[in-house]
Amino acid sequence: MDDSTLIASSKIGIDDRLSITAEFYTLNNIQANSAKYVLLSSSSPSSQINFDLSPSSLVTTTSLYLSSLTLNTSFRFLGVWFSLSASPQFVLKQSRSMVKDMAALLGPKKLLAQHIAYLYNAVLLPRLEFRLQTTFFSESTIHSIIAPIFSVLWKKAGLAATTPLALSFLKLPFSIQNAFYQFLSSHIASWQKIFTHPDFKDFALYAISYLQGYLGAESCPTVINLEPWTQVVSLQTHTLFNSLLFSSRLNITWFLPFRPPRQDLQPALSLQSILPHSIFQTAWKLWKQLNIFVLAQLASPCGRYLMNWSDLRYFSIVGRKGRIPTWFNFIKNNFLSSSSSSLLLPSYFINSSFTLASPCLLDHTVKDYHFYPQWAINFDSATQTLSIGRVCITYKKQNSAIMSHWLPVSSSADERSYNPCPETVGYPTRNAKVFAAYLPITLFTSWSYATSLALVHLTNPSLPTSSVLSPSLTDKIEDDVLPLSVQCLYTDGSYHIAKDSLPSFMTSAWLALDDDGFILESSSLQLPSCFPSAVRSEIYAVVLGLNALSHGSSISIYTDCSQLISLWKRF
């Protein structure tokens, strides 16, 4: 028996490989049945394709005719069904065909309704259960699959063809199993076995985390309302999603012996649950196109701000054209602390470690002696004021730069309006229009949530480490306690994309120097890959370094992450 697979980018390549295969069969005295060859082609299907084998003394046949199939066609080879398009439709087609064939076979037979019911319960359902073990269809689809065999059963039992399925369970004097609930219980039992078996722990964690990431949900999919995602086409046959969905409808509780990422958070707040039904109906099609389903997708990484429409466009969360939709204006008018603010109401705050939006990194390279503006943020812990600066031209040899400064209009936590620093005058340069700081500015939401995210971690000494970091990282931090003589702390974080068999992950490191410039302590570690990003790895590096400091330390932080903490000092 031969199960070789020949792959080529052109017909000539297949000709060459078939020639080599034919010579191999001749040398090894193998008789090949070309009638069972299966040919898949990315081009339009043809009735037959002629393959010209290379002339050889070992090959008597110089041509071979094969019928081609398209790539989206399912086929059976050596007892195994294949579908290269990964579509569940071929499973649905096979299931329908299986039921129709049995119905056509049993219909003309002189059998009682009890016989049909027995064959349905003992033969057909187990075969369907095996065929559908990797795919889960809705209840209406399952009923449409088994409709032909029930039509035969109604006829044998003397019932009308229009008898509802639910009524038939009561009228028939013998037992008929409900196909949908049997398949559901089988899927639930399979997933529960995977979740509880120690050998499948890694796969179970991957499956639940992958689904969680696909949904963009804040909490574990076993504890959230999955109804908002039921209209997503790609999830309508997803076995794990549907097992969880129908379990929730039947009040079946799932038990996970391991802790999935973000299980300890409140359930995700879907947009459907907070918007009026009329607005939801008009916005649903757009949400499906943009894959927006929960409020966290519109919130800042610190979880306190609603990103404005310009920010959402900048991050490519929404399209770059068109006006602001009604549903977004409704959120702005009903879920913010004030009409002139982007700060969410406290009841809608989201844990900063698990929001979905990640700000884009700015280029941290500042060209010397060139106009290449970079924004910098500085927080004075003594006065609790935040200043904004824009570096215009740097002079690295002189260790100086031309910078414009702005200070907040008020000390409000939601303040985004800044005026020029009163002690700074316009710089006497020829390009005064660029460098003079005489106009007020208004920060985008991205700057507001960047600063608030840093202040949460760096100005709250009572914040427990365990709420930010995992226990393993907490143990790592407790090993490092730096003396008060530390003056400089250098931090760095990096995000490594997935390559080959390695998943994506983050790494963070910090280096502590004393006032003489000597290295006192350093630390580096790999971070868990729960929604990894370059920004998050930088935040981890700062938090790890700060937690190693003694209480009351005064430190200068140096980092190359310009968007979040570049040039922040004296924390």
ABEGO torsion letter per residue (X at the ends): XBABBBBBABAAAAAAAAAAAAAAAAAAGBBBBAAABBBBBABBBBABBBBBBBBBAABABABBBBBBBBAABBBBBGGBBBBAAGBAAAAAAAAAAAAAAAAAAAAABBBBAAAAAAAAAAAAAAAAAAAAAABBBBAAAAAAAAAAAAAAAAAAAGBBAABBAAAAAAABABBBBBAAAAAAAAAAAAAAAAAABAAAAAAAAAAAAAAAAAAGBABBAAABBAAAAAABAAAAABAAAAAAAAAAAAGBBBBBABBBBGAABBBBBBAAAABBAAAAAAAAAAAAAAGBABAAAABBAAGABBBBAAAAAAAGABBABEBBBAAAAAAAAAABABAABABBBAAABBBAAABABBBBBBBABBBBGBBBBBBBBBBBAAAGBBBBBBBABBBAAAGBBBBBBBBBABABAABABBBBBAABBBBBBABAAAABBABBBBBBAAAAAAAAAAAAAAABAABBAAAABBAAAAAAAAABBBBAABABBBBBBBBBBBBEABBBBBBBBBBBBBAAGBBABBBBBBBBABGBBAAAAAAAAAAAAAAABBBGBBBBBBBABAAAABGBBGX
